[in-house]
Amino acid sequence: MTPDEIKAKIDGLQKRYNAVVQEKAGLSGQLQAKKEELAAIVQEVRAAGYDPKNLAQERDRVQSELEGQIEKLDKELTEVETALSAFKK
């Protein structure tokens, strides 16, 4: 390679390096923002009284509890409706 070709190659490499450094800085900023967002979500989950490590188990427990309450209410309403129907006769 001639000195001019070497200089052109070095200039090209320097531009590519600078582009990569800028991209890395941008990605680092995005990563930091995502970490802060995640920390806020974890704090919100904890403030709601849940352990972030057990969310799936908590969801299943709460869903089961809700389904039980729905069944209980359905049964109670059926009893009331039956009693009202008998009372109307």
Helices and strands as residue ranges (DSSP letters): H 3-47, G 52-54, H 55-88
